[in-house]
Amino acid sequence: MSANEPAQVPVGPPTGPIETSAEDTGDRDTRFFGQPWALAHIFGVEMWERFSFYGMQGILLIYLYYSATDGGLGLDRAVAAGIVGAYGGSVYLSTILGAWIADRILGSERVLFYSAIVIVAGHVALALIPGFLGVGVGLILIALGSGGLKANATSVVGTLYREDDPRRDAGFSLFYLGINLGALAGPLLTGLLQSTLGFHWGFGLAAVGMALGLLQYSFGRKSLPAASRRVANPLPRSRYGLVGGIAAVAVALIVLLVLVGVIRADNLSLIVIITTVAATIAYFVVILSSRHIDAVERSRVWAFMPLFVTSVAFWSLYQQQFTVVTIYADVKLNRDLFGWEMPVPWVQSINPIFIIILSGVFAWLWTKLGTRQPSTPVKFGLGVMIMGAAFLLFLPFAGGGAGSTPLLAMVGILLVFTVAELLLSPVGLSVTTKLAPARFHTQMVALFFLSVALGTAISGLLAEYYDPDNEVPYFSVLGFIAIGVGVLLLVFARPVLRLMKGVR
């Protein structure tokens, strides 16, 4: 989308690159709220995927560290937070794999379908396999499946419309509404089941939800246009064996590192961080050293670097909704609602509510301002500064005992989280596609996802240092660092804009 177009915003991190090439699938098909009927099938599978994803993630952390008598696994709380962060980072790392398989082997629609099957299997494993084996098998499958679905669902939506179809923006609005509805309902229902019947009932509901989405999609996928199954850059058959061999060696290496103790539960976040940093450096080196980009494109890639760093800083705080904020809700938040204790995961549904309410407000604001709206570096800088300010808002309640923080205060803090998100997240993919060299469009989108992966993994590593009994250092240091990163970007906004060579 252009800088002046309304931003259609999914809850949390972006869900995938928007495919800009589409075929004419019949402008007269208006059976789904004025949109092509095929959109209903993608809407449904994405809504249920977000339902299962956020529903499971809402109870995952407390499942890991609650004692066995409370239905949990009794892990150390810091280790549990690190696992959740590593899992979240792995989801965004796997989007790169999902996009590559779609571009080179299967096409977006088939990857979406097979990914949904993998996600169902992961949730079933969490629900039915007890102990750490269920967690390991379940999280690996869900991370791989969610990455594949994230990378391709939005691309499939794009194939439903011609480039000049006036319904296109409204169609994406409906699609993102499905994301928000799933993210809102998931933690509410799985949290309710977890608090009344037990964790595995909550995981089971996530599995049922994803299975419903898969069932509905499997009946409707044949109505999708042929463009959704087109392989953009087919991998030669002669190289299938090589790719399969590399994949087998990679899996064997990971298994070996686990068996010898190099990869452990207590260092998963660090492993994901190292892997993501290595991939990021490799991408930047490949793009900047290419002979196929000109001076303007190379300058724009350099301009993307400070935006990348700012994005990492933002997500490393924002994604703590699933680590530190969950612990805080469990330990410090007063969850009493007229004599009934609200389940911990319900806190995860506050942000989607604000996204649904405020995304239209921000879209109207940017449209109203037009060319007078802040530039992308300024939006990024303000976004990470407000995110830092949200962490500072925890300080007035530091030092209080169990249940000392009013629920209304948490609602206000998460409102600030949402404002920060709406300043940075919607423009992230947009500016990435604008700055991308023509020959490296996909790789630049992958770089943006790597910033989300890196920030998410860092959020898990940072959460290991959170101490509910001594919160001031944690919230103040991270809050001021984030504000400092934002101020630094604002100071250098003009030089960055010059490097962006006309992109604003």
QUIHU-V941834 format. One record per pair of residues at least 24 apart in sequence whose C-alpha atoms are under 7 Angstrom apart, sorted by the first residue. I is the first residue (numbers start at 1). J is the second residue. Records with the same first field share a line. If there is no record, write none. Layout:
I: J + J
This chain:
1: 430
4: 366 + 367 + 370 + 371
5: 367
6: 363 + 364 + 366 + 367
7: 363 + 426
8: 173 + 176 + 359
9: 176 + 359 + 426
10: 176 + 179 + 180
11: 179 + 180 + 352 + 355
13: 425
14: 425
15: 150 + 151
16: 150 + 151 + 152 + 154
17: 151 + 154 + 155 + 429 + 445
18: 154 + 155 + 158
19: 154 + 155 + 158
20: 158 + 163
21: 158 + 159 + 163
22: 158 + 159 + 160 + 161 + 162 + 163
23: 159 + 160 + 161 + 162 + 227
24: 161 + 162
25: 160 + 161 + 225
35: 167 + 171
38: 223 + 224
39: 157
41: 216 + 217 + 220
42: 217
43: 175 + 178
44: 213
45: 213 + 214 + 217
46: 178 + 179
47: 178 + 179 + 181 + 182
48: 182 + 209 + 210 + 213
49: 210
50: 179 + 182 + 183
51: 182 + 183 + 185 + 186 + 206 + 209
52: 186 + 206 + 207 + 209 + 210
54: 183 + 186 + 187
55: 186 + 187 + 190 + 206
56: 203 + 206
58: 187 + 322 + 345 + 348
59: 191 + 345
61: 323
63: 199
71: 198 + 199
73: 131
78: 463 + 464
79: 265 + 266 + 464
81: 323 + 460 + 463 + 464
82: 266 + 268 + 269 + 460 + 461 + 463 + 464
83: 265 + 268 + 269 + 460
84: 323 + 460
85: 269 + 456 + 457 + 459 + 460 + 461
86: 268 + 269 + 272 + 457 + 460
87: 139 + 143
88: 456 + 457
89: 272 + 453 + 454 + 456 + 457
90: 143 + 272 + 453
91: 143 + 144 + 146 + 147
92: 147 + 449 + 450 + 452 + 453
93: 450 + 453
94: 143 + 144 + 147 + 148
95: 147 + 148 + 150 + 151
96: 446
98: 147 + 148 + 151
99: 148 + 151 + 152
102: 231
103: 231 + 232 + 233 + 234
104: 231 + 232 + 233 + 234 + 235
105: 231 + 234 + 235
106: 231
107: 228 + 229 + 230 + 231
108: 152 + 155 + 156 + 228 + 229
109: 156 + 228 + 229
110: 229
111: 148
112: 148 + 149 + 152 + 153
115: 145 + 146 + 148 + 149
116: 145 + 149 + 214
118: 142 + 145
119: 145 + 146
120: 207 + 210 + 211
123: 203 + 204 + 206 + 207
124: 204 + 207
126: 203
127: 200 + 201 + 203 + 204
156: 228
159: 225 + 227 + 228
160: 225
180: 352 + 356
183: 349 + 352
184: 349 + 352 + 353
187: 345 + 346 + 348 + 349
188: 345 + 346 + 349
191: 343 + 344 + 345 + 346
192: 343
195: 343
269: 457 + 458 + 460 + 461
270: 461
272: 457
273: 454 + 457 + 458
276: 450 + 454
280: 447 + 450
287: 440
293: 437
296: 501
297: 437
299: 499 + 500
300: 435 + 499 + 500 + 501
301: 435 + 436
303: 496 + 499 + 500
307: 377
308: 448 + 451
310: 380 + 384 + 485
311: 451
312: 451 + 452 + 454 + 455
313: 455 + 482
314: 384 + 387
315: 452 + 455 + 456
316: 455 + 456 + 458 + 459
317: 459
318: 417
319: 456 + 459
320: 459
323: 460 + 463
324: 463
331: 402 + 403
332: 401 + 402 + 403 + 404 + 405
333: 403 + 404 + 405 + 406 + 407
334: 403 + 404 + 405 + 406 + 407
335: 407
350: 411
351: 414 + 415 + 418
354: 415 + 418
355: 418
375: 504
376: 504
377: 489 + 490 + 493
378: 490 + 493
379: 423 + 424
380: 423 + 424
381: 486 + 487 + 489 + 490
382: 486
383: 420 + 421 + 423 + 424
384: 420 + 482 + 483 + 486
385: 482 + 483 + 486
386: 416 + 420
387: 417 + 420
388: 478 + 479 + 480 + 482 + 483
389: 479
390: 416 + 417
391: 475 + 479
392: 475 + 476 + 479
394: 475
395: 472 + 475
398: 471 + 472
399: 469 + 470
434: 503
